[in-house]
Amino acid sequence: MDRVRNARHFAPRLQRWLSGSGELTGARAAPQNKADGSQLELFAQDYFAALEPACAPPSAPQALFKAPPPPRVALPVPPIVPGAPPLRRIQLGAHAVDYVLRRSARRSIGFMIDDDGLRVTAPRRLNLTEIDNAIRAKQRWIVTKLEERGERRALRQKKPAVQWVDGAELPYLGGAITLRLQPAARSHCRYDEQARELQVGVVAGLQEWQLRERVRLWLQGQAKALFAERMAHFAPLLNVSYRSLTLSSAGTRWGSCTVGGSIRLNWRLIHFPLSLVDYVVAHELAHLREMNHSAQFWATVAAVYPDYDGAKAALRKLSQELPVIFPD
């Protein structure tokens, strides 16, 4: 704007000088020619300089390659199992992703993502470079799913934790039971089904972490008994038999099944309604007939549990709403 004002100031002066110089004649004009020419040149330089646009300050040099954005949330990492092979690590964009690698006789590479991170199952014939290349080919999907799991875990951690005091409520089979703490000479857990109260004997000096473990053991015992009962119900309906049933403590991986008939069920299912326990039991038993998630597999599940889509949605929703009961 200053340059425009300067131009408007110099233009009339230059015009007046040009008009006046034409009126000069004879001896009077001759001595001034040299001085007037210099003055005209100065006016012209100032005039045109005023019209030049202002030069923008030089910009900072730009990097040829942009660094990847920082991770939005911490990605889940598989737990370290004693005696198991060490985790492998691969760099996917801004993320260093740890994963469990398992070998099998399958023909293609399989990817499984849950709250315990990434697990990769690969044919024995593939070398590590080929496996890492396959992971990079699925990089966008893998990172997206891991971020979703990490965000859900972060939201759960923000929920208020259960207060381990007399009168606290704990989720149990889709409802709530009341925790009753009673002074006792020996620690015990007794469940009053009619009053829906879990009575815990508290000995002198019992610490909170010991109380939590006492209740956890009771819940796990209830889960094991219930799961065995529901397995015995659904296995004949599917015309299958299983070799073993064990409890798992995975984040939100509710069950797993091996080709050999070993089934693992997450004991935390005891917090949810019986209908959702039945869905997971039917799901894992159906894998004894179809070790995949093909249309035939879902048809097998539907034969004994028709509303499996509704159960999947409810399980996902309730798992996100579950309060923090046992901090990791």
C-alpha positions in Angstrom: 0.0 0.0 0.0 2.9 2.4 0.7 4.2 1.9 -2.8 0.9 2.7 -4.4 0.6 5.9 -2.3 4.1 6.9 -3.5 3.2 6.3 -7.1 0.1 8.6 -6.7 2.4 11.2 -5.2 5.0 11.2 -7.9 2.7 10.9 -10.9 1.2 14.5 -10.7 4.7 16.0 -10.1 6.1 14.3 -13.1 3.2 15.4 -15.3 3.5 19.0 -14.1 7.2 19.0 -14.9 6.7 17.6 -18.4 4.0 20.2 -19.1 6.1 23.1 -17.8 9.2 22.0 -19.7 7.4 22.4 -23.0 6.8 26.0 -22.4 10.5 26.9 -22.0 12.1 28.4 -25.1 15.2 30.1 -26.3 18.2 30.9 -24.2 16.2 30.4 -21.0 15.7 26.6 -21.7 19.1 25.7 -22.9 21.1 26.1 -19.7 18.6 23.9 -17.8 18.5 20.9 -20.3 21.2 18.9 -18.4 19.8 19.6 -14.9 16.2 19.0 -16.1 17.1 15.7 -17.7 18.7 14.5 -14.5 15.6 15.5 -12.5 13.3 13.8 -14.9 15.4 10.6 -14.6 15.1 10.7 -10.8 11.4 11.3 -11.0 11.0 8.3 -13.4 13.1 6.0 -11.2 11.0 6.9 -8.1 7.8 6.5 -10.0 8.4 3.1 -11.5 10.0 1.9 -8.2 6.8 2.8 -6.5 4.8 0.6 -8.9 7.0 -2.5 -8.3 5.2 -5.1 -6.1 6.8 -5.8 -2.7 9.0 -8.8 -2.7 7.8 -11.7 -0.5 10.3 -12.8 2.1 12.2 -16.0 1.1 10.4 -19.1 2.3 12.2 -21.7 4.4 13.5 -24.6 2.4 11.1 -27.5 2.2 12.1 -31.0 3.0 12.1 -33.4 0.0 10.2 -36.0 2.0 7.7 -35.4 4.8 8.2 -37.3 8.0 5.3 -39.6 8.9 2.8 -38.2 11.4 3.3 -39.2 15.0 1.2 -42.2 16.2 -2.2 -41.2 17.4 -2.4 -43.8 20.1 -0.2 -46.6 21.5 -0.8 -49.8 19.6 -1.5 -53.0 21.5 1.5 -55.3 21.9 1.2 -59.1 22.2 2.0 -60.4 25.7 5.3 -62.2 26.2 4.6 -65.9 26.9 7.3 -67.8 28.8 8.9 -70.4 26.6 7.4 -69.0 23.4 9.5 -67.6 20.5 10.4 -63.9 20.9 8.1 -61.3 19.2 9.1 -60.0 15.8 9.1 -56.3 15.0 8.4 -54.5 11.7 8.3 -50.8 10.9 5.0 -49.7 9.3 5.1 -46.0 8.7 5.4 -44.2 12.0 4.7 -47.4 14.0 7.1 -50.1 15.2 4.7 -53.0 15.3 5.5 -56.1 17.4 3.8 -59.3 16.3 3.6 -63.0 17.1 4.6 -65.3 14.2 3.3 -68.8 14.1 4.0 -71.4 11.5 1.5 -73.9 10.2 0.6 -76.1 7.2 -1.8 -73.6 5.8 -1.3 -72.4 2.2 -1.6 -68.6 2.8 -0.6 -66.0 5.4 -3.3 -65.2 8.0 -3.6 -62.1 10.1 -5.4 -61.8 13.4 -5.8 -58.6 15.3 -7.3 -58.1 18.8 -6.6 -56.4 22.0 -3.4 -58.5 22.3 -2.0 -57.0 19.1 -1.1 -58.7 15.8 -0.6 -62.4 15.2 0.6 -63.7 11.9 0.2 -67.4 10.8 2.4 -68.3 7.9 3.2 -71.4 5.9 6.5 -73.1 6.9 7.8 -72.8 3.3 7.9 -68.9 3.5 11.0 -67.1 4.7 11.0 -64.1 7.0 11.5 -61.6 4.1 8.4 -62.9 2.3 6.4 -62.7 5.5 7.4 -59.1 6.2 6.6 -58.2 2.6 3.1 -59.6 3.0 2.6 -57.6 6.2 3.7 -54.4 4.4 1.2 -55.2 1.6 -1.5 -55.1 4.3 0.0 -52.2 6.1 -2.9 -49.8 5.9 -5.5 -52.4 7.1 -3.2 -53.6 9.9 -2.3 -50.2 11.3 -6.0 -49.0 11.1 -7.2 -52.1 13.0 -4.5 -51.8 15.6 -5.2 -48.1 16.1 -8.9 -48.9 16.6 -8.0 -51.5 19.2 -5.7 -49.0 20.9 -8.3 -46.3 21.0 -10.9 -48.6 22.5 -8.5 -49.7 25.2 -7.6 -46.0 25.9 -11.3 -45.2 26.3 -11.8 -48.2 28.7 -8.9 -47.0 30.8 -10.6 -43.6 31.1 -13.7 -45.2 32.7 -13.8 -44.9 36.4 -12.5 -48.1 38.0 -14.5 -50.2 40.4 -14.1 -49.1 44.0 -13.3 -52.2 46.1 -15.5 -51.2 49.1 -18.6 -52.7 50.7 -21.6 -52.1 48.5 -19.6 -51.9 45.2 -21.4 -53.4 42.2 -19.7 -55.9 39.8 -21.0 -56.9 36.4 -22.1 -60.6 36.4 -24.0 -62.5 33.7 -25.4 -59.3 32.2 -26.6 -57.9 35.5 -24.9 -56.5 38.7 -24.1 -58.2 41.9 -23.3 -56.4 45.2 -20.0 -56.9 46.9 -20.4 -57.4 50.7 -17.3 -57.3 52.8 -17.5 -59.0 56.1 -14.8 -59.3 58.9 -13.8 -63.0 59.1 -11.2 -65.2 60.6 -10.7 -66.9 57.2 -11.0 -65.4 53.7 -13.9 -66.8 51.7 -16.3 -66.0 48.8 -20.0 -67.0 49.0 -22.6 -66.0 46.5 -26.2 -65.4 47.6 -28.1 -65.9 44.3 -31.4 -64.7 45.7 -30.0 -61.4 47.1 -27.4 -61.2 44.2 -24.7 -60.5 46.7 -21.1 -61.8 46.8 -20.1 -62.1 50.4 -16.3 -61.9 50.9 -14.7 -62.7 54.2 -12.0 -60.1 55.0 -9.3 -61.1 57.4 -7.2 -58.6 59.3 -4.6 -56.9 57.2 -6.1 -58.0 53.9 -4.9 -55.5 51.2 -7.0 -54.4 48.2 -5.0 -56.3 45.6 -5.6 -59.5 47.6 -9.3 -58.7 47.7 -9.3 -58.3 44.0 -7.5 -61.5 43.4 -9.9 -63.4 45.7 -12.9 -62.1 43.7 -11.1 -62.8 40.4 -10.5 -66.4 41.3 -14.2 -66.8 42.2 -15.3 -65.3 38.9 -12.9 -67.6 37.0 -14.3 -70.6 38.8 -17.9 -69.6 37.9 -16.8 -69.1 34.3 -15.1 -72.5 34.0 -18.2 -74.3 35.4 -20.6 -72.4 33.2 -18.5 -72.8 30.0 -18.2 -76.5 30.5 -22.0 -76.7 30.9 -22.7 -74.7 27.7 -20.0 -76.7 25.7 -21.8 -79.9 26.8 -25.0 -78.4 25.5 -23.8 -77.2 22.1 -21.2 -79.9 21.1 -23.9 -82.6 20.4 -26.0 -80.2 18.5 -23.1 -79.5 16.2 -22.0 -83.2 16.2 -18.5 -82.4 17.3 -16.2 -83.2 20.3 -13.5 -81.2 21.8 -10.3 -82.3 23.5 -9.8 -79.6 26.2 -11.3 -76.4 27.6 -9.1 -73.8 29.2 -9.6 -70.2 30.3 -7.8 -67.3 28.7 -7.2 -63.7 30.0 -6.9 -62.0 26.6 -8.0 -58.4 26.2 -11.2 -58.9 24.2 -10.4 -62.0 22.2 -13.3 -64.1 23.5 -12.3 -67.5 22.3 -10.0 -69.6 20.1 -10.0 -73.2 18.7 -7.2 -75.4 17.4 -7.3 -78.1 14.8 -6.6 -80.6 17.6 -9.8 -79.6 19.4 -8.3 -77.4 22.2 -10.7 -74.6 23.0 -9.9 -71.5 25.0 -12.6 -69.1 26.3 -12.1 -65.8 27.9 -13.2 -65.9 31.5 -14.3 -62.3 31.3 -17.4 -63.5 29.3 -18.8 -64.2 32.8 -19.6 -60.4 32.9 -22.0 -60.7 29.9 -25.4 -62.2 29.5 -25.7 -65.9 29.0 -26.9 -65.4 25.4 -23.5 -63.9 24.5 -21.6 -66.7 26.3 -23.7 -69.2 24.2 -22.7 -67.3 21.0 -19.0 -67.6 21.7 -19.3 -71.2 22.7 -21.2 -72.0 19.5 -18.7 -70.0 17.4 -15.6 -71.9 18.7 -17.3 -75.3 18.5 -18.3 -74.6 14.9 -14.6 -74.2 14.1 -14.2 -77.9 14.7 -16.2 -78.3 11.5 -14.9 -75.3 9.6 -11.5 -73.8 10.6 -12.2 -70.5 8.8 -14.8 -67.8 8.6 -16.4 -68.8 5.3 -20.0 -68.8 4.4 -20.2 -72.4 5.3 -18.8 -71.6 8.8 -21.4 -69.0 9.5 -24.1 -71.4 8.2 -22.8 -73.9 10.8 -23.1 -71.3 13.6 -26.5 -70.3 12.4 -27.8 -73.8 12.7 -27.5 -73.6 16.5 -27.4 -69.8 17.1 -29.4 -68.0 14.3 -28.9 -64.4 15.6 -25.1 -64.5 15.5 -24.9 -61.0 13.9 -26.8 -59.5 16.8 -24.6 -61.3 19.3 -21.5 -60.0 17.6 -22.7 -56.4 17.7 -23.9 -56.7 21.4 -20.5 -58.2 22.4 -18.6 -55.4 20.8 -20.8 -52.8 22.4 -20.8 -54.3 25.9 -17.1 -54.9 25.9 -16.6 -51.2 25.3 -18.9 -50.2 28.1 -17.4 -52.6 30.7 -15.9 -50.7 33.6 -12.3 -51.2 34.7 -12.6 -54.0 37.2 -9.2 -55.6 37.4 -6.4 -53.1 36.3 -3.7 -54.9 34.3 
